[in-house]
Amino acid sequence: MRTYSNHRFTRYLIIVLVSIGIGVAAVYYFSQDEPRTKRVVVAVKAMEEIEFWRVLIDGVNTAAREFGVEVTVIGPPREVEVDLQIELLEAALQQQPDAIVMAAGDFQRLVPVTEAIREANIPLVMIDSAVEGKSARSLIATDNYNAGQKAGQELAALLPPTAKVAIVSFVQGTSTQIDRELGVRSVFEEIPGTEIVGTFYSEGMESVAYDVTKELLHEHPDLDGIVSLNEPSTVGAGRVIRELDLIGDVKLVGFDSSIKEVKLLEEGVLQSIVVQKPFSIGYLGLKTAVSVIDGAKVPPLIHTDSVVINKENMYFEENQKLLFPFVEE
């Protein structure tokens, strides 16, 4: 009971602090005869140490400096805390920023808050993942269906014609998760004799991915390969393969980049990763929001690229920049 109460107190403390911060900025902003800066709230799925979000926020901050924008970045500690993301957005909405940039934690559950943003006449730009409907002026994201296909093709090339594979995903219900899984499945559904034993969810946490994969391999000792759909899911699955001495026996293809994933590539635990460009997503997200505030017409969809990196090409200069992006502290 005490743990639950502490967690609830932390949630409310985060919301209160965000509201105060945005409110102070609003008072300053509206007290000036000539507004000095545009105010934009950027809502990400998680503020924790996942490399993807750190690099994306770096892209946001770089654009903020370039365009002279005052940015407030908000988000729950973990991707699975969708309700907290909704609460943070509702608090930010009350402060009437000039625009909101959002990576949606769920395709369906954030629809009401995005509708509220639209009804308040606050421009909304989506980054990374969307919600159902047309509340946003633009979506800047990886082509996740295509990225899922790339991951499926990478794994398929490593397996016999008849193989058993599994998908270790992250938070069920996000548009990124849905599209990547559809992309992976589209590849294996075209290969007669290949069986997908199921999709298993890590809630975006490495520890959960580890437990899920360990149970998966216990239930399916004849599994040939795994596609993991984000960084924690990839690292968690890789740890199990290493610990059970299944390197080479169970092929692993993952997503995103981190120091842990690079080590797994070098060890041969991980065969390939599909690396996105989060810096570009964050930068373009804020740039697009500025354009909307200024009254410019923006594309409804901007796709950023993804790149397949494996042990053979990981030391290429262009791939080293993706694997080891500069991130501000």
C-alpha positions as YAML, in Angstrom:
chain: A
units: angstrom
residues:
- id: 1
  name: MET
  ca: [0.00, 0.00, 0.00]
- id: 2
  name: ARG
  ca: [2.84, 2.39, 0.91]
- id: 3
  name: THR
  ca: [4.58, 1.65, -2.44]
- id: 4
  name: TYR
  ca: [1.39, 2.45, -4.33]
- id: 5
  name: SER
  ca: [0.89, 5.68, -2.37]
- id: 6
  name: ASN
  ca: [4.47, 6.78, -3.01]
- id: 7
  name: HIS
  ca: [4.09, 6.04, -6.72]
- id: 8
  name: ARG
  ca: [0.83, 8.02, -6.84]
- id: 9
  name: PHE
  ca: [2.46, 10.92, -4.98]
- id: 10
  name: THR
  ca: [5.35, 10.89, -7.49]
- id: 11
  name: ARG
  ca: [2.89, 11.02, -10.38]
- id: 12
  name: TYR
  ca: [1.09, 14.04, -8.95]
- id: 13
  name: LEU
  ca: [4.36, 15.75, -8.06]
- id: 14
  name: ILE
  ca: [5.52, 15.43, -11.67]
- id: 15
  name: ILE
  ca: [2.25, 16.92, -12.93]
- id: 16
  name: VAL
  ca: [2.34, 19.81, -10.42]
- id: 17
  name: LEU
  ca: [5.97, 20.68, -11.21]
- id: 18
  name: VAL
  ca: [5.29, 20.61, -14.96]
- id: 19
  name: SER
  ca: [2.24, 22.83, -14.51]
- id: 20
  name: ILE
  ca: [4.18, 25.33, -12.38]
- id: 21
  name: GLY
  ca: [7.05, 25.42, -14.89]
- id: 22
  name: ILE
  ca: [4.78, 26.01, -17.86]
- id: 23
  name: GLY
  ca: [2.69, 28.51, -15.86]
- id: 24
  name: VAL
  ca: [5.71, 30.61, -14.90]
- id: 25
  name: ALA
  ca: [6.79, 30.67, -18.52]
- id: 26
  name: ALA
  ca: [3.28, 31.71, -19.55]
- id: 27
  name: VAL
  ca: [3.18, 34.62, -17.08]
- id: 28
  name: TYR
  ca: [6.51, 35.87, -18.36]
- id: 29
  name: TYR
  ca: [5.49, 35.38, -21.95]
- id: 30
  name: PHE
  ca: [2.23, 37.32, -21.73]
- id: 31
  name: SER
  ca: [3.69, 40.10, -19.57]
- id: 32
  name: GLN
  ca: [5.89, 41.29, -22.43]
- id: 33
  name: ASP
  ca: [4.74, 43.99, -24.84]
- id: 34
  name: GLU
  ca: [6.37, 42.08, -27.66]
- id: 35
  name: PRO
  ca: [6.54, 38.27, -27.18]
- id: 36
  name: ARG
  ca: [10.16, 37.24, -27.43]
- id: 37
  name: THR
  ca: [9.72, 33.57, -28.13]
- id: 38
  name: LYS
  ca: [7.26, 30.97, -29.23]
- id: 39
  name: ARG
  ca: [6.35, 28.45, -26.51]
- id: 40
  name: VAL
  ca: [6.12, 24.77, -27.45]
- id: 41
  name: VAL
  ca: [5.44, 21.77, -25.22]
- id: 42
  name: VAL
  ca: [7.05, 18.52, -26.41]
- id: 43
  name: ALA
  ca: [5.52, 15.37, -24.93]
- id: 44
  name: VAL
  ca: [7.59, 12.21, -25.27]
- id: 45
  name: LYS
  ca: [6.66, 8.65, -24.27]
- id: 46
  name: ALA
  ca: [9.37, 8.33, -21.61]
- id: 47
  name: MET
  ca: [11.99, 10.44, -19.88]
- id: 48
  name: GLU
  ca: [14.04, 7.45, -18.76]
- id: 49
  name: GLU
  ca: [17.44, 6.40, -20.07]
- id: 50
  name: ILE
  ca: [16.38, 4.92, -23.39]
- id: 51
  name: GLU
  ca: [18.84, 6.14, -25.97]
- id: 52
  name: PHE
  ca: [16.14, 6.79, -28.59]
- id: 53
  name: TRP
  ca: [14.37, 9.40, -26.47]
- id: 54
  name: ARG
  ca: [17.58, 11.05, -25.31]
- id: 55
  name: VAL
  ca: [18.69, 11.55, -28.92]
- id: 56
  name: LEU
  ca: [15.22, 12.70, -30.01]
- id: 57
  name: ILE
  ca: [15.15, 15.31, -27.23]
- id: 58
  name: ASP
  ca: [18.62, 16.44, -28.33]
- id: 59
  name: GLY
  ca: [17.17, 17.05, -31.80]
- id: 60
  name: VAL
  ca: [14.32, 19.06, -30.25]
- id: 61
  name: ASN
  ca: [16.74, 21.20, -28.23]
- id: 62
  name: THR
  ca: [18.96, 21.82, -31.25]
- id: 63
  name: ALA
  ca: [15.96, 23.06, -33.24]
- id: 64
  name: ALA
  ca: [14.80, 25.16, -30.28]
- id: 65
  name: ARG
  ca: [18.12, 27.02, -30.22]
- id: 66
  name: GLU
  ca: [18.14, 27.45, -33.98]
- id: 67
  name: PHE
  ca: [14.60, 28.86, -34.17]
- id: 68
  name: GLY
  ca: [14.57, 30.73, -30.85]
- id: 69
  name: VAL
  ca: [11.80, 28.64, -29.31]
- id: 70
  name: GLU
  ca: [11.10, 28.13, -25.61]
- id: 71
  name: VAL
  ca: [10.58, 24.38, -25.19]
- id: 72
  name: THR
  ca: [9.23, 22.40, -22.25]
- id: 73
  name: VAL
  ca: [9.76, 18.64, -22.55]
- id: 74
  name: ILE
  ca: [7.35, 16.46, -20.57]
- id: 75
  name: GLY
  ca: [6.78, 12.73, -20.28]
- id: 76
  name: PRO
  ca: [6.33, 9.87, -17.83]
- id: 77
  name: PRO
  ca: [9.35, 7.93, -16.55]
- id: 78
  name: ARG
  ca: [8.38, 4.82, -18.55]
- id: 79
  name: GLU
  ca: [6.64, 4.25, -21.87]
- id: 80
  name: VAL
  ca: [4.01, 2.01, -20.31]
- id: 81
  name: GLU
  ca: [2.68, 4.88, -18.13]
- id: 82
  name: VAL
  ca: [0.19, 6.15, -20.70]
- id: 83
  name: ASP
  ca: [-2.26, 7.51, -18.12]
- id: 84
  name: LEU
  ca: [0.47, 9.74, -16.70]
- id: 85
  name: GLN
  ca: [1.31, 11.03, -20.18]
- id: 86
  name: ILE
  ca: [-2.35, 11.94, -20.64]
- id: 87
  name: GLU
  ca: [-2.41, 13.78, -17.30]
- id: 88
  name: LEU
  ca: [0.75, 15.70, -18.17]
- id: 89
  name: LEU
  ca: [-0.74, 16.73, -21.51]
- id: 90
  name: GLU
  ca: [-3.96, 17.87, -19.86]
- id: 91
  name: ALA
  ca: [-1.93, 20.00, -17.45]
- id: 92
  name: ALA
  ca: [0.13, 21.46, -20.30]
- id: 93
  name: LEU
  ca: [-3.02, 22.21, -22.28]
- id: 94
  name: GLN
  ca: [-4.28, 24.52, -19.53]
- id: 95
  name: GLN
  ca: [-1.22, 26.75, -20.04]
- id: 96
  name: GLN
  ca: [-2.12, 27.45, -23.68]
- id: 97
  name: PRO
  ca: [1.28, 26.96, -25.38]
- id: 98
  name: ASP
  ca: [1.66, 28.07, -28.99]
- id: 99
  name: ALA
  ca: [1.93, 24.43, -30.13]
- id: 100
  name: ILE
  ca: [2.24, 20.92, -28.78]
- id: 101
  name: VAL
  ca: [4.53, 18.27, -30.25]
- id: 102
  name: MET
  ca: [3.64, 14.77, -29.12]
- id: 103
  name: ALA
  ca: [4.82, 11.17, -29.37]
- id: 104
  name: ALA
  ca: [1.67, 9.25, -28.50]
- id: 105
  name: GLY
  ca: [1.96, 6.44, -25.97]
- id: 106
  name: ASP
  ca: [-1.17, 4.74, -27.29]
- id: 107
  name: PHE
  ca: [-3.01, 4.81, -30.62]
- id: 108
  name: GLN
  ca: [-6.49, 4.90, -29.05]
- id: 109
  name: ARG
  ca: [-6.26, 6.14, -25.46]
- id: 110
  name: LEU
  ca: [-4.79, 9.55, -26.32]
- id: 111
  name: VAL
  ca: [-7.57, 10.42, -28.78]
- id: 112
  name: PRO
  ca: [-9.63, 12.45, -26.23]
- id: 113
  name: VAL
  ca: [-6.70, 14.64, -25.18]
- id: 114
  name: THR
  ca: [-5.69, 15.27, -28.81]
- id: 115
  name: GLU
  ca: [-9.29, 16.26, -29.54]
- id: 116
  name: ALA
  ca: [-9.14, 18.66, -26.59]
- id: 117
  name: ILE
  ca: [-5.93, 20.16, -28.00]
- id: 118
  name: ARG
  ca: [-7.63, 20.66, -31.37]
- id: 119
  name: GLU
  ca: [-10.71, 22.23, -29.78]
- id: 120
  name: ALA
  ca: [-8.44, 24.65, -27.90]
- id: 121
  name: ASN
  ca: [-7.03, 25.75, -31.29]
- id: 122
  name: ILE
  ca: [-3.51, 24.72, -30.28]
- id: 123
  name: PRO
  ca: [-1.56, 23.32, -33.24]
- id: 124
  name: LEU
  ca: [-0.58, 19.69, -32.71]
- id: 125
  name: VAL
  ca: [2.35, 17.97, -34.42]
- id: 126
  name: MET
  ca: [2.91, 14.24, -33.90]
- id: 127
  name: ILE
  ca: [6.37, 12.69, -33.78]
- id: 128
  name: ASP
  ca: [7.39, 9.01, -33.75]
- id: 129
  name: SER
  ca: [3.89, 7.62, -33.15]
- id: 130
  name: ALA
  ca: [0.37, 8.83, -33.89]
- id: 131
  name: VAL
  ca: [-3.18, 8.49, -32.61]
- id: 132
  name: GLU
  ca: [-6.30, 7.51, -34.50]
- id: 133
  name: GLY
  ca: [-7.95, 10.39, -36.34]
- id: 134
  name: LYS
  ca: [-6.78, 13.65, -37.89]
- id: 135
  name: SER
  ca: [-6.15, 15.96, -34.96]
- id: 136
  name: ALA
  ca: [-2.51, 16.56, -35.87]
- id: 137
  name: ARG
  ca: [-1.28, 18.96, -38.54]
- id: 138
  name: SER
  ca: [1.63, 16.65, -39.36]
- id: 139
  name: LEU
  ca: [3.28, 13.36, -38.37]
- id: 140
  name: ILE
  ca: [7.06, 13.02, -38.46]
- id: 141
  name: ALA
  ca: [8.10, 9.41, -37.96]
- id: 142
  name: THR
  ca: [10.03, 6.41, -39.21]
- id: 143
  name: ASP
  ca: [8.17, 4.43, -41.86]
- id: 144
  name: ASN
  ca: [7.57, 1.74, -39.25]
- id: 145
  name: TYR
  ca: [5.84, -0.76, -41.53]
- id: 146
  name: ASN
  ca: [8.82, -0.60, -43.89]
- id: 147
  name: ALA
  ca: [11.25, -0.83, -40.95]
- id: 148
  name: GLY
  ca: [9.42, -3.91, -39.72]
- id: 149
  name: GLN
  ca: [9.75, -5.45, -43.16]
- id: 150
  name: LYS
  ca: [13.49, -4.76, -43.10]
- id: 151
  name: ALA
  ca: [13.79, -6.55, -39.76]
- id: 152
  name: GLY
  ca: [11.74, -9.50, -41.02]
- id: 153
  name: GLN
  ca: [13.80, -9.78, -44.19]
- id: 154
  name: GLU
  ca: [17.04, -9.69, -42.19]
- id: 155
  name: LEU
  ca: [15.91, -12.55, -39.97]
- id: 156
  name: ALA
  ca: [14.37, -14.56, -42.81]
- id: 157
  name: ALA
  ca: [17.68, -14.50, -44.68]
- id: 158
  name: LEU
  ca: [19.36, -16.21, -41.71]
- id: 159
  name: LEU
  ca: [16.83, -19.03, -41.24]
- id: 160
  name: PRO
  ca: [15.95, -22.30, -42.98]
- id: 161
  name: PRO
  ca: [12.82, -22.34, -45.19]
- id: 162
  name: THR
  ca: [10.78, -23.86, -42.39]
- id: 163
  name: ALA
  ca: [11.46, -22.05, -39.14]
- id: 164
  name: LYS
  ca: [9.87, -21.00, -35.89]
- id: 165
  name: VAL
  ca: [10.12, -17.32, -35.03]
- id: 166
  name: ALA
  ca: [8.80, -15.02, -32.33]
- id: 167
  name: ILE
  ca: [8.24, -11.27, -32.03]
- id: 168
  name: VAL
  ca: [9.27, -9.54, -28.80]
- id: 169
  name: SER
  ca: [7.51, -6.19, -28.87]
- id: 170
  name: PHE
  ca: [7.25, -3.30, -26.42]
- id: 171
  name: VAL
  ca: [4.06, -1.43, -25.37]
- id: 172
  name: GLN
  ca: [0.95, -2.93, -26.91]
- id: 173
  name: GLY
  ca: [-1.30, -0.45, -28.69]
- id: 174
  name: THR
  ca: [1.19, 2.16, -29.91]
- id: 175
  name: SER
  ca: [1.13, 2.92, -33.63]
- id: 176
  name: THR
  ca: [4.87, 2.18, -33.89]
- id: 177
  name: GLN
  ca: [4.40, -1.27, -32.34]
- id: 178
  name: ILE
  ca: [1.41, -2.05, -34.54]
- id: 179
  name: ASP
  ca: [3.11, -1.00, -37.79]
- id: 180
  name: ARG
  ca: [6.43, -2.72, -37.07]
- id: 181
  name: GLU
  ca: [4.72, -5.98, -36.18]
- id: 182
  name: LEU
  ca: [2.60, -5.82, -39.34]
- id: 183
  name: GLY
  ca: [5.77, -5.27, -41.36]
- id: 184
  name: VAL
  ca: [7.52, -8.26, -39.79]
- id: 185
  name: ARG
  ca: [4.50, -10.50, -40.24]
- id: 186
  name: SER
  ca: [4.09, -9.49, -43.89]
- id: 187
  name: VAL
  ca: [7.51, -11.01, -44.61]
- id: 188
  name: PHE
  ca: [7.04, -14.33, -42.83]
- id: 189
  name: GLU
  ca: [3.49, -14.83, -44.07]
- id: 190
  name: GLU
  ca: [4.97, -15.06, -47.56]
- id: 191
  name: ILE
  ca: [7.35, -17.88, -46.58]
- id: 192
  name: PRO
  ca: [5.57, -21.26, -46.63]
- id: 193
  name: GLY
  ca: [6.34, -23.40, -43.62]
- id: 194
  name: THR
  ca: [7.48, -20.57, -41.36]
- id: 195
  name: GLU
  ca: [5.59, -20.36, -38.07]
- id: 196
  name: ILE
  ca: [5.27, -17.22, -35.94]
- id: 197
  name: VAL
  ca: [4.67, -18.60, -32.46]
- id: 198
  name: GLY
  ca: [3.38, -15.28, -31.17]
- id: 199
  name: THR
  ca: [4.01, -11.68, -30.15]
- id: 200
  name: PHE
  ca: [5.22, -11.07, -26.60]
- id: 201
  name: TYR
  ca: [5.27, -7.66, -24.89]
- id: 202
  name: SER
  ca: [8.06, -6.20, -22.77]
- id: 203
  name: GLU
  ca: [6.23, -3.01, -21.69]
- id: 204
  name: GLY
  ca: [9.30, -1.18, -22.97]
- id: 205
  name: MET
  ca: [11.47, -2.56, -20.15]
- id: 206
  name: GLU
  ca: [14.64, -4.62, -20.52]
- id: 207
  name: SER
  ca: [13.92, -6.65, -17.39]
- id: 208
  name: VAL
  ca: [10.48, -7.66, -18.66]
- id: 209
  name: ALA
  ca: [11.90, -8.52, -22.09]
- id: 210
  name: TYR
  ca: [14.46, -10.73, -20.35]
- id: 211
  name: ASP
  ca: [11.77, -12.60, -18.39]
- id: 212
  name: VAL
  ca: [9.46, -12.90, -21.40]
- id: 213
  name: THR
  ca: [12.22, -14.26, -23.62]
- id: 214
  name: LYS
  ca: [13.42, -16.73, -21.02]
- id: 215
  name: GLU
  ca: [9.90, -18.15, -20.70]
- id: 216
  name: LEU
  ca: [9.50, -18.10, -24.48]
- id: 217
  name: LEU
  ca: [12.63, -20.21, -25.02]
- id: 218
  name: HIS
  ca: [11.57, -22.57, -22.26]
- id: 219
  name: GLU
  ca: [8.23, -23.16, -23.98]
- id: 220
  name: HIS
  ca: [9.73, -23.27, -27.48]
- id: 221
  name: PRO
  ca: [13.21, -24.85, -27.24]
- id: 222
  name: ASP
  ca: [13.17, -25.34, -31.01]
- id: 223
  name: LEU
  ca: [12.77, -21.61, -31.73]
- id: 224
  name: ASP
  ca: [14.98, -20.47, -34.61]
- id: 225
  name: GLY
  ca: [14.79, -16.70, -34.42]
- id: 226
  name: ILE
  ca: [13.47, -13.59, -32.69]
- id: 227
  name: VAL
  ca: [12.65, -10.11, -33.94]
- id: 228
  name: SER
  ca: [12.70, -7.54, -31.13]
- id: 229
  name: LEU
  ca: [10.97, -4.26, -31.90]
- id: 230
  name: ASN
  ca: [12.77, -1.68, -29.73]
- id: 231
  name: GLU
  ca: [15.96, -1.18, -27.72]
- id: 232
  name: PRO
  ca: [14.96, -2.66, -24.31]
- id: 233
  name: SER
  ca: [13.23, -5.61, -26.00]
- id: 234
  name: THR
  ca: [16.35, -6.30, -28.05]
- id: 235
  name: VAL
  ca: [18.77, -6.08, -25.12]
- id: 236
  name: GLY
  ca: [16.56, -8.21, -22.85]
- id: 237
  name: ALA
  ca: [16.24, -10.93, -25.49]
- id: 238
  name: GLY
  ca: [19.98, -10.80, -26.22]
- id: 239
  name: ARG
  ca: [20.88, -11.29, -22.56]
- id: 240
  name: VAL
  ca: [18.86, -14.51, -22.46]
- id: 241
  name: ILE
  ca: [20.43, -15.86, -25.65]
- id: 242
  name: ARG
  ca: [23.88, -15.15, -24.22]
- id: 243
  name: GLU
  ca: [23.14, -16.66, -20.81]
- id: 244
  name: LEU
  ca: [21.60, -19.84, -22.25]
- id: 245
  name: ASP
  ca: [24.57, -20.26, -24.60]
- id: 246
  name: LEU
  ca: [22.33, -20.07, -27.68]
- id: 247
  name: ILE
  ca: [24.51, -17.68, -29.67]
- id: 248
  name: GLY
  ca: [24.13, -18.63, -33.32]
- id: 249
  name: ASP
  ca: [21.40, -21.18, -32.57]
- id: 250
  name: VAL
  ca: [18.72, -18.55, -31.99]
- id: 251
  name: LYS
  ca: [19.10, -15.66, -34.41]
- id: 252
  name: LEU
  ca: [18.20, -12.20, -33.14]
- id: 253
  name: VAL
  ca: [17.32, -9.07, -35.13]
- id: 254
  name: GLY
  ca: [16.47, -5.91, -33.19]
- id: 255
  name: PHE
  ca: [15.67, -2.22, -33.34]
- id: 256
  name: ASP
  ca: [17.41, 1.04, -32.38]
- id: 257
  name: SER
  ca: [20.94, 1.53, -31.09]
- id: 258
  name: SER
  ca: [22.67, 1.67, -27.72]
- id: 259
  name: ILE
  ca: [26.01, 0.73, -26.21]
- id: 260
  name: LYS
  ca: [24.50, -2.56, -25.05]
- id: 261
  name: GLU
  ca: [23.25, -3.39, -28.53]
- id: 262
  name: VAL
  ca: [26.62, -2.59, -30.09]
- id: 263
  name: LYS
  ca: [28.23, -5.04, -27.66]
- id: 264
  name: LEU
  ca: [25.67, -7.70, -28.57]
- id: 265
  name: LEU
  ca: [26.46, -7.14, -32.26]
- id: 266
  name: GLU
  ca: [30.19, -7.49, -31.64]
- id: 267
  name: GLU
  ca: [29.64, -10.72, -29.68]
- id: 268
  name: GLY
  ca: [27.47, -12.26, -32.40]
- id: 269
  name: VAL
  ca: [24.45, -12.50, -30.07]
- id: 270
  name: LEU
  ca: [22.62, -9.95, -32.21]
- id: 271
  name: GLN
  ca: [22.78, -10.35, -35.97]
- id: 272
  name: SER
  ca: [21.29, -7.03, -37.15]
- id: 273
  name: ILE
  ca: [19.54, -3.93, -35.90]
- id: 274
  name: VAL
  ca: [17.21, -1.56, -37.71]
- id: 275
  name: VAL
  ca: [18.38, 1.89, -36.63]
- id: 276
  name: GLN
  ca: [16.06, 4.88, -36.78]
- id: 277
  name: LYS
  ca: [17.02, 8.57, -36.88]
- id: 278
  name: PRO
  ca: [15.56, 10.01, -33.66]
- id: 279
  name: PHE
  ca: [17.59, 13.23, -33.84]
- id: 280
  name: SER
  ca: [15.96, 14.03, -37.19]
- id: 281
  name: ILE
  ca: [12.50, 13.17, -35.83]
- id: 282
  name: GLY
  ca: [12.92, 15.53, -32.87]
- id: 283
  name: TYR
  ca: [14.46, 18.31, -34.94]
- id: 284
  name: LEU
  ca: [11.88, 18.12, -37.71]
- id: 285
  name: GLY
  ca: [9.06, 17.86, -35.18]
- id: 286
  name: LEU
  ca: [9.91, 21.19, -33.60]
- id: 287
  name: LYS
  ca: [10.74, 22.81, -36.94]
- id: 288
  name: THR
  ca: [7.35, 21.76, -38.28]
- id: 289
  name: ALA
  ca: [5.60, 23.14, -35.20]
- id: 290
  name: VAL
  ca: [7.30, 26.49, -35.74]
- id: 291
  name: SER
  ca: [6.14, 26.50, -39.36]
- id: 292
  name: VAL
  ca: [2.56, 25.81, -38.27]
- id: 293
  name: ILE
  ca: [2.68, 28.63, -35.69]
- id: 294
  name: ASP
  ca: [3.91, 30.96, -38.42]
- id: 295
  name: GLY
  ca: [0.94, 30.00, -40.60]
- id: 296
  name: ALA
  ca: [2.85, 27.96, -43.15]
- id: 297
  name: LYS
  ca: [1.39, 24.89, -44.81]
- id: 298
  name: VAL
  ca: [3.17, 21.69, -43.76]
- id: 299
  name: PRO
  ca: [3.12, 18.14, -45.18]
- id: 300
  name: PRO
  ca: [0.68, 15.84, -43.35]
- id: 301
  name: LEU
  ca: [3.31, 13.08, -43.24]
- id: 302
  name: ILE
  ca: [7.10, 13.21, -43.16]
- id: 303
  name: HIS
  ca: [8.85, 9.83, -43.12]
- id: 304
  name: THR
  ca: [12.39, 9.55, -41.82]
- id: 305
  name: ASP
  ca: [14.68, 6.74, -42.92]
- id: 306
  name: SER
  ca: [15.87, 3.62, -41.11]
- id: 307
  name: VAL
  ca: [19.12, 1.74, -41.74]
- id: 308
  name: VAL
  ca: [20.02, -1.93, -41.27]
- id: 309
  name: ILE
  ca: [23.31, -2.30, -39.38]
- id: 310
  name: ASN
  ca: [25.11, -5.60, -38.79]
- id: 311
  name: LYS
  ca: [28.57, -6.76, -37.78]
- id: 312
  name: GLU
  ca: [29.84, -6.38, -41.35]
- id: 313
  name: ASN
  ca: [28.87, -2.72, -41.83]
- id: 314
  name: MET
  ca: [28.81, -1.40, -38.25]
- id: 315
  name: TYR
  ca: [32.25, 0.19, -38.59]
- id: 316
  name: PHE
  ca: [31.36, 2.21, -41.71]
- id: 317
  name: GLU
  ca: [31.68, 5.91, -40.90]
- id: 318
  name: GLU
  ca: [28.05, 6.74, -41.68]
- id: 319
  name: ASN
  ca: [26.85, 3.88, -39.48]
- id: 320
  name: GLN
  ca: [29.17, 4.81, -36.61]
- id: 321
  name: LYS
  ca: [27.40, 8.20, -36.50]
- id: 322
  name: LEU
  ca: [24.06, 6.42, -36.09]
- id: 323
  name: LEU
  ca: [25.37, 3.99, -33.47]
- id: 324
  name: PHE
  ca: [27.15, 6.66, -31.44]
- id: 325
  name: PRO
  ca: [25.19, 9.91, -31.83]
- id: 326
  name: PHE
  ca: [26.34, 12.93, -29.84]
- id: 327
  name: VAL
  ca: [23.88, 13.44, -26.99]
- id: 328
  name: GLU
  ca: [23.91, 16.53, -24.79]
- id: 329
  name: GLU
  ca: [24.11, 15.99, -21.04]
...
